[in-house]
Amino acid sequence: MYLGAHVSSAGGIYNAIKNAEKFNINTIQMMPTAPMRWATKDIPEEDIERFVEELEKSNVKKILLHGIYLTNLARGDKQLFHLGKMGLVVYLRFAEKVADLIKEKGIDCEILGVCFHPGSQQDLDEKESLERIIYGIEWVLKEVPGEQKLLIETTAGTGNNMGDTLEELKSMRDGVKEKERVGFVLDTQHMYASGYDWRNDIEGIKKDLDKNLGLENVKAIHINDSLMELGSHKDRHANLGEGEIGEEAFKQIFKKFRDIPLILETPALKKAGTMGGEISKMKELASN
């Protein structure tokens, strides 16, 4: 299985690999730049080379890049829309360069793609926002030719956030010409908050996923318990077994989605002192 966690790249992107080794995980999610700062400049070549050098010495097999939190492709504001697109361009270029070096050096590792939140309707209606997201995705893919993917993340549907139903996510991908370069990342907490009952209907969710998105297009799953009740539309993560989804449901999730990389994003990861215990708990639940 590919089990991992979101790891910090503070102090240098190569530190993401070192942190993965510290916690003995084979899968990571990382941000190559600050999460709340616009990314407009490409990652320096020397940093990419050092990152790949660390990767070559590690046991990391899957890497998911998470886009900055400021991105909102549903915006009508031209400047903010463009900054959001450029952030995805910077990350997608990084993904392509790392993937090329992985192939060149024969490293047993895969870049899964760049995950991002599609955005919220702040100044456009639903139809206009959907068209804006599709246009933004196509623009980024044209700017960065290659094989790396943009991965749309499921959302909790807070406020006017888009992407909280599988049908809406499907319509985003369906509108893009280069569909083979668009996939999805699920988030168990976001989906639970949007009304998908991981606790009692995992089989039903799996069927809905295959029908609407195609399981082959789901490239990773964020593993988070939920502080909030089913259908709350509130984005509030909880540590494994400490929320509404519960340990028994996660045991089933690990069993039924064992072929997809599973990545922790729980609050325990924010502190080094609790991160190790949360990763151990994930491994324990996944082994049952």
N, C-alpha and C positions, 0 to 999 in steps of 0.2 A: 504493500500500500504506500501511497504518497501522502504522508502526514507532515504538516508543518505549521508555521505561524508567521504573522507579520513581524518582521525584525527591523531594527533601527539601522540606518546607514549614516548616522551622525558621525562626523569626523572624517568621512570618506566612504564612497559607495562600497569599497572592498570590505568595510567593517560589517556589512550585511552578511557576507559569507562567513566571516569570523564568528559572528553571533549565532549563525546556524550551527556551526561546528560546536560551539560552547554548549548548546542545548541538544545536540545530537539529533537533528531533524534533516530529512532529505528533501524538503520542500519549503520554499520561502515566498513571502510576499514582501515587497520593498518599494520605497519611493526614492528615486535617485536624487531628488531635490527636496527642498522644504515644502511641507504639505500645504501651507497657507501663504505661499508666495508664488506669483506668476512665474512660470518657466518659459523663458524666451530665448535662451542661449543653449546651444548643443553642449552635451557633456564632453569635457576635454578628452582628447584621444588618450593621453597618458593615464587618465583615471580609468578609462575603459580597459586599457591593457593591464593595469594592476588588478582591476576587478576580475578579469579573466584568469590571471595568474593565480589568484586566491581560489577561484572556482576550480581550476585544474587540480588543486591539491585537496579539494574537499569531497564530501559525499553528497553534495547537493545535486539533485536530479531534475527538479522542476523549479522554475522561477516565474512568478507572476509580478508584473509591475502594476502598481496602483497609481492612477493619475492624481494630480493635486485636487484638493477639495473645492477649489474656487471654480472649477469648470462647470459651465451651465450652457449647453448647446441649445436650450430652449429659449434663450434670450433674444429679444429683438434689438437691444442695444448693440450697435455695430462694433464698438471698441471692445466691450466685454466678451462679445461673441467671438471676435477674432483672437483675443487673448486666450480664450478657452481652447480654440482650435490649435493655436500655436503650442500650447502646453502638451497637447496630445501628439503634435508633430515631433517635438523634442523627445518625448518618451518613446515614440514609435521608431524614430531614428536610432535611439540608443538600443532598442530591442533588436533592430536589424543588424547593427554593428556587432553586438554581442553574439547574436546567432551565427553570423558569418565567422567570427573567431572560434566559436565552439566547433563549427564544422571543419574549419581549417586545421585545428589542433586535435580533432578527433575526440573531443570531450563528451562523455556520456551524460548529457544534460539537455533539457529543452526549455526554451523561453515560451511560455504559454501565450503571452500577449500583453496588451495594456488594458487594464480594467478601469472603467470610469462610470460615474453616475450621470445619467442622461441630462438631468436638469429639471427645473421647475418653471411653470407658466407664471411669469411675473409681469409681462407686458404684452403677451399674445394669447389668443384663445387656444384651445386644445389642438385643433386642426393645424393652425399656423405653427404651433410649437413642435408638433410631430414633423412637419415638413422641414422646419429649421434644423432639427436633430439629424434627419436624414441627409440634408444638404451638408451639414457640418462633417458628418462621418465621411461622406463621399469626397469632400474637399481634402480632408486629412489623408485619406488613402491615396489620392492622386499626388499629393505632395511627397509622400513617402512610398514609392513603389517597392514591392517585395512580397514576402510571404507572411510577415508578422500580422497579427490580428488586433483589431479593436474589440474589446469585450465589454458589453453593456451589463451593468450590475442591476439586479433586482432591487427595488426600493421599498420603503415602508409606506410610501404614499402620504407622508406628512405634508400638510398644507396643499400646495399645488404641484408637488413632486410628481414627475412622470416615471413610468416604468414599474408600477406596483402590481400590474397584472401581466400574466404570460401572454395574453392576447395583444396587449399594447407593445410588449417587447418584440413579439413576432412581427408586428406591423412596421417596427423600426428596421428590422433586418430585411423584411420583404421589399422595402422601398429602396434599398441600396443595390447598385448594379453588381459590385464585387462582393456578392454574398459570402463567398468562400473565405473572405478576410474579416467577417463579422461573426462573433460568437457571444457567449454569455457567461457571467459569473453569478451563481446563486448566493444569497445570504439567508441563512435559516431564520435569523431574527426578523429581518426585513419582511420575508415572506409570511412569517407567522403573524406579524403585525398587519399584513395586508389581507389576512383571512385564510391563508393556506395552513391547514391543521397538521403540522408535523407530529403532533402528539398522538393523534388518532387515525390519520389517513395518509400514511406515507405511500402506500401503493397507489392511491388515487392521485397524489401529487406527481408520482413518477409517471403515471399514464398521461396526465395533463402536460407534463414537461415534454414527453416524447411527441405528443400530438402537436403542440404549439411551437416548440423550439427545436425539437430533435435532440435526443440525449447526446448525440455525437457533437453537437455544437456547444454543449455545456463543458467549459474547459477547467473550471474550478468551483469549489463550494466554500464560502466563508462559514465557519462553524461558530455560532454564537447562540447562547441561550437568551431568553427574552424576559426583561423585567416587566414588560407590559402584556396584557391579556390578548387573546386571539382577536384579530380585527381592530386593534386599537389605533392603527396608523401612526404609531409613535416609535421612533428609532431609539430604543434604549436597550443596549446589550447587557447581558448578565453572564457571569462565569458558568461553566458547564455544571449542570445539575442544580444550580441555584436560582433558576427561573421557571417560567411557565411551561417550557418545552420538556425539560427533565431528562435525567440520565437514561431511562429506559428507551426513550425515543431516540436519543443519540446513538445508543447501541445499534438500533435498527438502521439508522441513517448510515453509520459506518459500514454495516453489512451490505445494504442495498445499493450503495454508491461507492463501493470500494475501488472501482476502476477510475474514479475521478479524483484529482488532487484535492485534499481537504485541508483547509487553512484556518487556524485559530485567529480570532480578532477580539477576544474577550477582554474585559477591563483588567484582569490579572496580568496581562502582558505589558501594562504600563510601568510595572516595577520589576526590576531584576530579581528581587527577593521572592516574588510570587509567580514569576513567569515559568520557572522550572517545574513547579508543582502543577501548574495548569497543563503544561505539555505532557507531564507524566500521567495526569488524569485522562487526557485525550487518548494517549497510547493504551491505557488500561481499558477504557471503554471500547476502543477499536479492536481489542484482542478478544473480547467476549463473544 
